[in-house]
Amino acid sequence: MNKPRIIVTGATGKTGSVVTAELLKVGHPVRALVHREDDRSARLRALGAEIAVADIRDIERAADALKDVQRAYFCPPYDPYNIQGAVAFAVAAKEAGLEHIVGLTQWLASPSHPSLLTRQSWLIDRLFTMTPGVAHTIINPGFFADNYLVTIGLAVQLGIFPWMYGESRNAPPSNEDIARVAVAALVDPARHDGKSYRPTGPELLGGEDMAKAIGRAVGRSVRVVPTPAWLFMKAARMSGMPIDLMSNVRYYIDDHKRGAFEVGAPTSTVLDLTGRRAEDFETIARRYAAQPHNQRTLGNWLREFAQFMMAPLYRGFNFERYDRELRRPFPAEPEFAPDSKVWWLEHAIAAEHMTSVRDNAHSAVTSGAPSLEF
């Protein structure tokens, strides 16, 4: 009996590429939706995926991509027009008779969040839930381990770990564990319809905990360097991070400081759905440290040292102009996730926990963090 064909959007991305590979391993035909033909799509084709090139926001192309497809992994891009892509996908899914959508969303998703992408994530979750005849499963991790390990080059070369999040903690999951949870839902829609899953790592970690784990992974002492958000943003722009992404991350730093990612973590989701224990942070860090651009070489050291020294002098993002040019809507009363009653209720958090968590988060924010010293 032929297994259902599954389409994967964002198929060359951090979770989409793993979802594609894992589905192919268990014998599902996969249509990998990509923006362009490149080395990454070629690797997926070599694994056995069918490649479809399309912009998901183009309703006609989306409809073509969903022909003869039964299930979908929807991984939204960091794009201010994300909601248009989701609506086009939902329309195409209904017309194609899709039976199941597994959607990657955000732990922070709420209706009045200052981040446009986070508000759109909340709307997309409801859009798919309301799509007639289509089962829907939500995957809503918090900050991935990848978010912290993007700076692992500094740890390898200079022995430092930038930290913007005060005294707060997280149990960050790997890209691979998030993808494997999505695959478990995709292969068994009846079991997972209407469910919302939050994959996490195995334990809550603060900055010092992560620095020690990274130090073990890279084989040297690594110290936490409290870093102001403005400096982090300058370094992000210098390293080529897109403003579409960072315009949202600026708010997630505050959510993190307020303890949003500590709430309800860690979970047993990865073990429950995949039968495998969630990867610990050190194991994930070892994979990143093994990448060629993170090896301890003179060239890599010079690159990291030069960027470290130049970051304070580099021009940061102009978020005010970005918002103005996009004419992006903004809530009348914006609320970070830990301040939102809707967020607490939808995450099934007991009301009696709200006051203590908010008080602790408020203390962490108002205490501030020392600036990076040179």
N, C-alpha and C positions, 0 to 999 in steps of 0.2 A: 504493500500500500504506500502510495506516495505521500510524503509529509507536506504539510502546508508551506507555501512560499512566504517568506518574511522579508519585508523591506526594512532597511536600516537607513535612517536619515543621519547626516553627519557621520557617514561611514568611515571617513578617514581620520576622525577625531579621537580623543583620548579614551572615551568609552565605546564609541561606535565601532572602531576598528577591532576592539576585543569582542564585542557582541557579535560582529560578523564572523570572526574566526571561530568563536565557540559554537555558534549555530551550525557552521559548516562541519565542525567536528562531529556533531551529533546527527548529521545527515539531512538538515533542512536546506532546501534551496534558498539562496539569499540574493536579493537584489540590493546592491549597495548604491545609495543615492549620494552623488558627489557633485561638487561645483565645477570640477575640471578634471581632465585626464592628466595625471602626473605620476611620479614614482610611487606615491602612496596608493593610488587607485590601481596601479599595475601590480602591486604586491597583493592586493585583495583579489584581483583577477587571477593571479597565479595560485591563490588558495582555492579557487573555484567559484568565486562570486560573480554574478552578472553585474556589470557596471551600467548605471543609468546616470547621465549628466543632466542636471536640471536645477533651476532655482525654485525652491519649494514655494516661494511667494507667487510664482506664475501658475495660476489655477489650471491652465490647459496642460502645462508640462507636468504639474503634480498629478493630474488625472491620468495622463499617459503612464507615469511612473507606477501608478497603483493598479494598473490593469493586471488581472490574473494574480493578484496578491491577496493573501488571506489575513496576515497579521503584520504588525508594524512596531518598530522601536522608533519613537519620536524623540530625537535629541535636538533641542532648539539651539540655534546659533546665538552668539552675543551680538544682537542686532537691534537697533531701535525700532525696526519694523517687524519684530518677531511675531506680533499678534496677527499680522497679515498672513504670514506663512502658516500659522496654526489654523487660521480660518480656511485658507485655501486647502490645507491638508484635510481638515474635517469635512469640507464639502466633497472633496474627491473620495475620501474614505466612505462616506455615505453612498455615493454613486457607485463605487466599486463593490459595495457589499462587504467591506472589511469586517472581520469578526472580532478583532482584538487590537487595541493600542496599548502599548506599554510606554508611558511618557516619563522622561527625565525632567524633574522639576527642582524646586529649591526648598530646603528646610525653612527658610525665612519667608516663603511666599505668603503674602497678606495683602489686603485690598488698599491700604493707605500707606504703604511703605514709601520712603522717599526715592528708592531706586525704581526707575521705570521698568527695568527688566523683571524685577521681583513682583511688581504689581501685575505685569503681563503674565508672569508664570502662574499667579493665582487665577487669572482669568482663563488661561489656557487649560488648567486643570478642570475648571468648571465646563468649559466648552466641550472637552472630550467626554466628560461624564454625561453631558446632556445630548450627545450625538446618538440618535435613535438606533437601536439594534447593534451597537458596537460596544463590546466589553472594554473596560478601561482599568488599568493598573497604574498606580503612581509610584515612582521611585524618587524619594526626596532626601538625598544626602545633604549634609552640611558642607563645610569647607573640605575639599578633597585633601589628601596628603600632598598631592601635586602642588597645591597652593603654597605650601610651606617649603617644598623642596625646589622650587624654581630658583632659589638663592643658594643651592647647595655648593655651587662653584666657589662662593665666598668662604664656605666652611672648609672645603678641600684646600684651597690655596692660602687663605689668610686666617683660618681658624675662628671665624666669627659667624654668628647666626642672627640676622636682623629680626627684631620682634616688635610688632606694633600694637600688641593686644593686651597690655597690662597684665593683670593677675589671672585672666580668664583661661579656660582650658577647652580642649576639644578632643574627640576620639576620631581622628580623621581616617576615612577609608581609602583604600587604593583604587585607582581606575579599574583595575582588574576585578576587584571584589564587587564594585558597583555594577560592572558589566555582567558578571556571573549571576547576580541577583536578577537583573533584567532578563537574562536568558532563561532562568528558572521560571519566571512568570510567563514568558513567551511560549514555552513549550507546553504549558498546562493552563490555558485560559480559564477553564471552568473553576479551578481551584483558587485563582488569584483575581477574578473579576471583582471590582469594587474595593480592592484592598489598597492600602498605602503602606509602603515599606521604607524604612530608614536604615540603610546599611551604614555601619560605623566600623571603626577599628576596635580592638579588644579592650582599650582602657583610655581613660581621660588623661591627657597630657597637657602640661603647661610649657612655657618657653624653655625652662631649664631642663625639663624631661626630654623635650625634642632635641635640644642641643647635645645632651649626653648620648642619645640614641644615634644622632648623626655622627658624633665623634667616634663611637664604636664602629660605625659603618665605614668611615673614611680613614680610620686609624690614626687619629690625632686628637688633641684636646680642642674642643670647640666651646667658645663662650658666647652667651647671649649678649647682644648689643641692643638695648632699648632704642628704638628708632622712631622719630616723629613721622606722621603720615605724609607731611609735605616732602620730606626727603625720600621716602619710599616712592612717592609718585614721580619725582624727578628721575630716580633710578629706573622706574618702570618705563617712562617715556624714552629714556636713553637706550634701553635694551629693546625697544621696538614694540612694546605692548600697545594695542590699539586703544584709542580713547573710548570707543564703544564699550569695551570691557571695563576700563578703569573708571569710567564715569559712574559705574555701579559699585565697583569694589570700594570706592571712597566711603560709601555708606556701610558696607559690610564690616569694615574695621571697627566702627562704632558698635554694631550689633555684637561682634566678637567680644569687645570690651565689656559689654553689658551682660555677658554670659549666655547669649542665645544658643550657642552650640553645646553648652554643658547640659542643657535641659533634656532629660530623657536619655542621655548617653552614659555608657555605651549600650548598644542593643545586641541581641543575639540573631539579628536578621540574616547575616551572611551564613552562619552555621545552619540555621533553621531551613533556609531555602536551598542552599547549595551542598550541605553536608560537609563543608570544609570550614575550618576555623578562619576567622578574619585575619588577614595579614597584619602583623605588628609593624610599627613605624620604622623600626630598625631594618627589617627585611625590605621594606619599600625603599628606604634610603640607600641601601646597598645597590639596588638596581640603578638608581639615578647616579650614584657615585661611579658606577662602572661605565657610564657613557663617555665616549672619546673626549668631548669638550669639557668633561669634569675630571679628567686624569691630571695627576700632578706632574705637569711639564712646565718648562720655562715659558713657552708661549702662552699657555693657559694662565699661568701666574701673572704675567705681564698684563694680559687682558683684564683679569679681575682687579688687579691693583689699580690700573689706569681708570677703570670705571668707578671704582670705589672713591678715588681721589677727585674725579671730575663730577660726580653726581651732585654735590651741593651747588656747583656752578652752572649746572645745566638748566635750561628753561623747562618749567613744568607744563602740565596740561592747562589749557584755558577752558575750564569747565563752564564758566559763566557764558562765554561766547558759544560754546558747543550747545548748551541748553537753549540759548536764545535763537540760534540758527535753526535748530530742530523744531522750535516752538513746542517743546514737549510739555504735555499736561502735567500738573503737579497737584497733589491732594490739598484740599483746603486746610486740613489738619493732619500733616504727615506724622506717622508713628513708626518708630523702629519696632522690630518684631516683639521684643520683650515688653513693649508698652501697649501692644494691641490686644484688646479683649478677643477679637476674632481669631487672632493667631493662637492664643492660649486655648480657646474652646475647640478649634479645629485640630489642634494637636493633642487633644484629649488629656490636657494637663489639669490636675486637680486645682481648684480655685484657691485652696489654702496655701499652695506653694507660691502663689503669685507675689505676695507681699515680700517674703523673705528673699526671693531671687531678685526682685526689682531693687530692694534695698542694698543687697550685695553688689549688684551691677552698678548702681548709682555711686557707691563708694569707690568702685574701681575706676569709673570714668572721671570723677571729680578729683581723685588723688593725682591723676596725671602720670606721665612717664618722662624720665629724663631724656634729654636730647643726645643724639649720637655725637661722640667726641672724636676729634681727629688729632 
